Amino acid sequence: MNPDPDAVPESDEFWRAFLTRGDSNERKVRQVFRRIPHGPRCKMCAAPFGGFGAPFMRMIGKRPSDKNPTMCNSCFEFMAKNHGGAEIECTFLFADVRGSTTIAEGMSATQFRGLLDRFYATATTVVCDHDGSVVKFVGDELVAMFFPLLTGDQHAARAIETAQALFRATGHTDGDGPWLPLGAGVHTGPAWVGAVGDGAHTELTALGDTVNTTARLAAVAGRGEILVSTDTAAAAGLQPGLEARSLHLKGKGQPTSVVVLHA
């Protein structure tokens, strides 16, 4: 992420243009970065912080930021300098471990931490490989965002593909079952996306009902289920005839229609 340093981003218009159109060269560079082994990576530009590509990344000024190691220093400096954001159309993926209390009960705390570390590393790789951004991990839950700056107009399809790839990577299609059982929700809609916080605590985040609805979908998804809102299914061009449900989600006044994908 290396936008024009002379731009003045103190407006919704700047952020909306940046987040929805961005720069085709930035997308091309990210495509290259994410193919260079290996993680962890900058959650914005996908620059690798490890492997044989790391020395080259450091040469061009992309190393983990001292203030926020989830981003490279150049992306973090842009976010820290240019506070603000805009409401844009994007897609969210929440993936939550099923039965984590029972799983933790059967192993030591250190072993459980190792299992979650494996999940974090796996999820980060899968999300980056599909042009998404890891917003955060909350305990045993992944929150990922897909928006036009990184995906073009294909953010709904990319989020669904990511969920399916994550389920495969965690063993849901293996004969012995998953090494970590998941349920997931995917939803598309308007959200406020931008930089919040101050100084070392600056983050790229997203706010709004779309985010909350996705979290609710993940919360009610069964083991091995990906609940996709019908809006997202239509935007991604999913084939008709999939299992459909009407859900009464906590805190929502109206039922939410979804289709169900199985691992």
SULPE-V358912 format. One record per pair of residues at least 6 apart in sequence whose C-alpha atoms are under 7 Angstrom apart, sorted by the first residue. I is the first residue (numbers start at 1). GAP is how many residues later the second one is. If there is no record, write none. Layout:
i = <I	I>
gap = <GAP	GAP>
This chain:
i = <1	1	1	1	9	9	10	12	12	15	15	16	16	18	19	19	20	20	21	21	22	27	30	30	33	33	33	34	34	34	34	36	36	37	37	37	38	38	38	39	39	39	39	40	40	40	41	41	41	42	42	42	42	43	43	43	43	44	44	44	46	47	47	48	49	49	57	61	62	62	62	63	63	64	64	64	64	65	65	65	65	67	68	79	79	80	80	80	83	83	84	84	85	85	85	85	86	86	86	87	87	87	87	88	88	88	89	89	89	90	90	90	90	90	90	90	91	91	91	91	91	91	91	91	91	92	92	92	92	92	92	92	92	92	93	93	93	93	93	93	93	93	94	94	94	94	94	94	94	94	94	94	95	95	95	95	95	95	95	95	96	96	96	96	96	96	96	97	97	97	97	97	97	98	98	98	98	104	116	123	124	126	126	126	127	127	127	130	130	131	131	132	132	132	132	133	133	133	134	134	134	135	135	135	135	136	136	137	146	146	147	148	156	156	156	156	157	159	160	164	167	170	170	170	171	171	171	172	172	172	173	181	181	182	182	183	183	183	183	183	183	183	184	184	184	184	184	185	185	185	185	185	185	185	185	186	186	186	186	187	187	187	187	187	188	188	188	189	190	191	191	191	191	192	192	192	193	193	193	194	194	194	195	195	195	195	196	196	196	196	197	216	216	217	221	224	224	225	225	225	225	226	226	226	227	227	227	227	228	228	228	229	229	229	230	230	230	242	242	243	243	244	244	244	245	245	245	246	246	246	246	247	247	247	248	248	248	249>
gap = <25	43	44	74	6	73	74	73	74	70	71	70	72	131	129	130	128	129	127	128	127	123	15	16	13	14	15	12	13	94	95	12	17	11	14	16	10	12	13	9	10	11	86	8	9	10	6	7	8	6	28	29	30	27	28	90	91	27	31	89	82	10	15	6	14	15	6	13	10	11	12	9	10	6	7	8	9	6	7	8	11	133	132	116	123	118	119	122	112	113	110	111	107	108	109	110	106	107	108	103	104	105	106	102	103	104	100	101	102	56	57	65	98	99	100	101	54	55	56	64	65	68	96	97	98	52	53	54	67	94	95	96	119	122	50	51	52	66	92	93	94	121	47	48	49	50	90	91	92	120	121	124	46	47	48	87	88	89	90	123	44	45	46	86	87	88	122	43	44	83	84	85	86	83	84	85	125	8	24	43	10	36	39	40	6	7	35	28	32	19	20	12	13	14	18	11	12	13	9	10	11	8	9	10	70	6	7	6	9	13	8	7	32	76	79	80	79	27	26	99	96	8	9	10	6	7	8	6	52	91	90	42	43	41	42	35	38	39	40	41	42	43	34	37	41	42	43	29	30	32	33	36	41	42	43	28	41	42	43	23	27	41	42	45	22	43	44	21	20	15	16	17	19	14	15	16	12	13	14	10	11	12	7	8	9	10	6	7	8	9	6	33	34	10	6	38	39	35	36	37	38	34	35	36	31	32	33	34	30	31	32	28	29	30	27	28	29	17	18	16	17	14	15	16	12	13	14	9	10	11	12	8	9	10	6	7	8	6>
